[in-house]
């Protein structure tokens, strides 16, 4: 039997998922197959509707070696494992003459821990463990969530939190899950043979395609102890998110509450002298955190440095003491000790990292109304880490609808540790970028409108003219508006003001309901508007007439007082580069591209992306930002846009009335 061609395989897979083969999808599949075959690296920009998951799954399955697919969102992981992979594997089976196995793998804390469920969890204030199911009032939300979890534990086959519908609160889930540091290990745990996390890892070892998330990929790269099985090919979908997810995993945090928890957990397991030393250090740290002012710490103040040294040394003493003591009077001592050790080790490691004062780290203090004070440390850049850990010894394909910023891939490439495309260098991985386009005709389907007549937005200032403009646009569109704001405060103020101005158009606001409920209600009623902030920009997929106007209140540059972004910008400038363009403009371009991408989600969609910030039309960097957006028809004529919105609204109402 002759080997099937890639086009035959792709055709069979597309038919199996009920899709339509797109020219961009074919181009992508061919480029991915070539990269896998010659072990090279590829960046692929594939617009919404291209069918990019099959564009990489088909050549990956045809290759026959193990492939890791890492995504940023749960929605895409579910789509891959529950729809695309099962159908594609079945469709390709007759052609490949094999049926590749696939599996999902997440971090340990995503799986139900049977030890926690059956034996209870360590109690901070008392010795041993307590039964969280008895401790929680059955009428409380926590109690109800825990009872649901106990019932679900008897039914679930994989213990994956994301399979529990409806979900439970983070607080409830924390009662029945453990981190990798808290886990006893399969060989020491009475439930090791039945462990859901261990079973997931075993399935992954046997699978040809392993679907995971960016966070686990980052942990695998950063921590040195491999959690993913050996693989020859890595495919990163939603790759525009990778740098921020890796940065998140590589960020350390110390809070007074976290330190006090470590003290309570360790106190019963060590001698009085070691416990008192940690308690005293914790009190000194907490006092300083109450006095500190928010902002970056380019040098550690002497009093904070002393407090951190006390904390680090006391934590080290406690870690040694926990390892040397045994107390059989403590119920399930191994589990109690493991949790205490995990807490104290985190305190020790973060304190030591801050004290080391690496030039590659950024340290800052911040205070939240809800979460209190925290000391944070993050890498200045993860590009070197990604270059060293991600692109060595395997072929890497990165894909997203937004990788080409300002007209090329070099901005995103630099953030990933890659040199300019085509650069030759011993330490620089070779790569190429391709844009396979989109099946949509953006110039006919969408308008990019910049409200050039509005006053230049000031930081955190009231914008009466912007609110007036927003009101008129929503009225012209008949509702149907997704409002994307640069801060939660701006979103709240706009929602409050417009609810009183135009009560006939319901305004939904991020945070007032779960994101899933908000999107469901937004899609159900065309007159409804949905307002939110940055985390909404990438989570809304509402094709059809419910979303015909996407509004951005202003260009989403990082805040000037953002410690990490400003440090990165300064580092570029110190090296002779343009820090504003490399950091702030790239950040804004990526968010704007994702935001604008919410408008056209299907071939019949029509509408307007309105940017209520004159700088997109007047500033020198405006051309770079516009070049990062879909190729919509561009205008600054407010009257023309209102007429267009009214016509689109009328057409939608006519269709709805049929």
QUIDA-V598604 format. One record per residue. N is the residue number from 1. PSI is psi in whole degrees, -180 to 180 (none if undefined). Layout:
{{N:PSI} {N:PSI}}
This chain:
{{1:129} {2:151} {3:131} {4:147} {5:161} {6:-38} {7:-37} {8:-44} {9:-45} {10:-42} {11:-44} {12:-41} {13:-44} {14:-42} {15:-37} {16:-33} {17:3} {18:28} {19:-172} {20:131} {21:130} {22:146} {23:-40} {24:-35} {25:-41} {26:-46} {27:-43} {28:-48} {29:-41} {30:-42} {31:-39} {32:-44} {33:-41} {34:-43} {35:-41} {36:-43} {37:-39} {38:8} {39:24} {40:-179} {41:146} {42:135} {43:126} {44:117} {45:120} {46:114} {47:162} {48:136} {49:-2} {50:-28} {51:47} {52:-25} {53:-41} {54:-28} {55:-26} {56:-28} {57:-41} {58:-52} {59:-31} {60:-45} {61:-36} {62:-31} {63:-40} {64:-3} {65:166} {66:137} {67:134} {68:129} {69:117} {70:130} {71:166} {72:-30} {73:150} {74:-37} {75:-44} {76:-38} {77:-45} {78:-44} {79:-43} {80:-48} {81:-32} {82:-22} {83:-63} {84:-49} {85:-48} {86:-44} {87:-39} {88:-43} {89:-45} {90:-40} {91:-35} {92:-15} {93:-49} {94:-30} {95:-41} {96:-20} {97:31} {98:160} {99:93} {100:140} {101:150} {102:158} {103:159} {104:139} {105:129} {106:177} {107:156} {108:-37} {109:-8} {110:-7} {111:144} {112:133} {113:116} {114:-32} {115:-48} {116:-41} {117:-46} {118:-31} {119:-12} {120:179} {121:152} {122:135} {123:128} {124:-40} {125:-18} {126:167} {127:154} {128:-157} {129:162} {130:156} {131:106} {132:-24} {133:-35} {134:-33} {135:-32} {136:134} {137:127} {138:-20} {139:-12} {140:162} {141:-42} {142:-46} {143:-42} {144:-41} {145:-43} {146:-39} {147:-39} {148:-40} {149:-41} {150:-41} {151:-43} {152:-34} {153:-29} {154:-16} {155:-34} {156:144} {157:-24} {158:-8} {159:15} {160:123} {161:-37} {162:-11} {163:-4} {164:115} {165:129} {166:166} {167:-180} {168:167} {169:158} {170:-37} {171:-43} {172:-44} {173:-35} {174:-24} {175:-19} {176:19} {177:163} {178:154} {179:170} {180:-33} {181:-30} {182:-18} {183:137} {184:-25} {185:142} {186:-36} {187:-25} {188:-12} {189:137} {190:-19} {191:15} {192:-38} {193:-23} {194:2} {195:127} {196:-42} {197:-41} {198:-38} {199:-38} {200:-41} {201:-37} {202:-40} {203:-39} {204:-36} {205:-28} {206:-9} {207:152} {208:-32} {209:123} {210:121} {211:127} {212:-171} {213:166} {214:-36} {215:-45} {216:-35} {217:-42} {218:-44} {219:-43} {220:-38} {221:-39} {222:-43} {223:-7} {224:-29} {225:111} {226:133} {227:-17} {228:147} {229:157} {230:139} {231:154} {232:-20} {233:135} {234:127} {235:122} {236:108} {237:162} {238:43} {239:-18} {240:-18} {241:-12} {242:-47} {243:-43} {244:-35} {245:-41} {246:-41} {247:-42} {248:-44} {249:-33} {250:4} {251:132} {252:152} {253:142} {254:127} {255:154} {256:-41} {257:-42} {258:-42} {259:-42} {260:-34} {261:-43} {262:-39} {263:-48} {264:-41} {265:-32} {266:-21} {267:-39} {268:-6} {269:-6} {270:169} {271:162} {272:-37} {273:-45} {274:-41} {275:-42} {276:-38} {277:-43} {278:-38} {279:-45} {280:-43} {281:-39} {282:-40} {283:-41} {284:-41} {285:-43} {286:-41} {287:-44} {288:-38} {289:-27} {290:-26} {291:-22} {292:153} {293:139} {294:150} {295:175} {296:144} {297:92} {298:-31} {299:143} {300:122} {301:148} {302:-44} {303:-37} {304:-41} {305:-42} {306:-45} {307:-39} {308:-37} {309:-44} {310:-42} {311:-47} {312:-47} {313:-40} {314:-40} {315:-41} {316:-41} {317:-44} {318:-40} {319:-44} {320:-41} {321:-39} {322:-39} {323:-21} {324:-9} {325:153} {326:135} {327:99} {328:-10} {329:-15} {330:123} {331:131} {332:58} {333:-39} {334:-43} {335:-42} {336:-45} {337:-41} {338:-42} {339:-42} {340:-44} {341:-42} {342:-43} {343:-46} {344:-37} {345:-39} {346:-45} {347:-47} {348:-47} {349:-42} {350:-43} {351:-44} {352:-39} {353:-43} {354:-43} {355:-32} {356:-27} {357:45} {358:140} {359:-14} {360:1} {361:153} {362:129} {363:136} {364:161} {365:138} {366:157} {367:130} {368:143} {369:-38} {370:-41} {371:-7} {372:-158} {373:147} {374:151} {375:128} {376:150} {377:129} {378:156} {379:139} {380:-40} {381:148} {382:7} {383:-43} {384:-41} {385:-46} {386:-41} {387:-43} {388:-42} {389:-30} {390:-41} {391:3} {392:140} {393:22} {394:162} {395:133} {396:130} {397:125} {398:131} {399:150} {400:166} {401:-13} {402:86} {403:-19} {404:100} {405:131} {406:18} {407:-8} {408:176} {409:0} {410:-32} {411:-49} {412:-40} {413:-43} {414:-39} {415:-22} {416:0} {417:15} {418:146} {419:176} {420:146} {421:132} {422:-4} {423:135} {424:134} {425:147} {426:-41} {427:1} {428:117} {429:141} {430:137} {431:165} {432:155} {433:140} {434:143} {435:111} {436:7} {437:-163} {438:150} {439:-7} {440:149} {441:87} {442:-37} {443:-28} {444:-25} {445:-21} {446:156} {447:135} {448:115} {449:127} {450:124} {451:78} {452:-24} {453:-14} {454:153} {455:149} {456:128} {457:135} {458:156} {459:122} {460:18} {461:158} {462:140} {463:77} {464:-39} {465:-35} {466:-42} {467:-36} {468:-44} {469:-44} {470:-42} {471:-47} {472:-38} {473:-43} {474:-41} {475:-42} {476:-35} {477:-11} {478:37} {479:-126} {480:34} {481:132} {482:112} {483:119} {484:115} {485:151} {486:-9} {487:157} {488:-35} {489:-43} {490:-41} {491:-43} {492:-44} {493:-43} {494:-42} {495:-44} {496:-45} {497:-46} {498:-26} {499:-32} {500:-31} {501:-45} {502:69} {503:-18} {504:-14} {505:104} {506:135} {507:116} {508:143} {509:131} {510:135} {511:-22} {512:-22} {513:174} {514:155} {515:-41} {516:-43} {517:-41} {518:-48} {519:-40} {520:-46} {521:-36} {522:-44} {523:-27} {524:-28} {525:110} {526:-25} {527:-12} {528:146} {529:151} {530:122} {531:139} {532:-171} {533:-162} {534:-42} {535:-16} {536:-22} {537:-27} {538:0} {539:2} {540:121} {541:90} {542:85} {543:160} {544:-170} {545:-10} {546:-19} {547:91} {548:-1} {549:119} {550:121} {551:132} {552:124} {553:-36} {554:167} {555:126} {556:62} {557:153} {558:151} {559:140} {560:-25} {561:12} {562:113} {563:-43} {564:-47} {565:-43} {566:-35} {567:-41} {568:-40} {569:-44} {570:-38} {571:-40} {572:-43} {573:-41} {574:-28} {575:5} {576:6} {577:-178} {578:97} {579:-38} {580:-48} {581:-40} {582:-32} {583:-65} {584:-48} {585:-38} {586:-43} {587:-48} {588:-41} {589:-42} {590:-46} {591:-41} {592:-39} {593:-42} {594:-42} {595:-47} {596:-28} {597:-10} {598:-18} {599:-56} {600:104} {601:-6} {602:164} {603:-22} {604:-1} {605:142} {606:150} {607:-168} {608:136} {609:116} {610:121} {611:114} {612:52} {613:109} {614:-21} {615:-26} {616:-27} {617:-25} {618:-26} {619:157} {620:-34} {621:-5} {622:-38} {623:-40} {624:-45} {625:-43} {626:-37} {627:-15} {628:-10} {629:162} {630:155} {631:61} {632:161} {633:133} {634:137} {635:157} {636:12} {637:105} {638:-38} {639:-40} {640:-39} {641:-41} {642:-42} {643:-42} {644:-44} {645:-42} {646:-39} {647:-41} {648:-41} {649:-45} {650:-41} {651:-39} {652:-42} {653:-37} {654:-42} {655:-42} {656:-31} {657:-14} {658:none}}
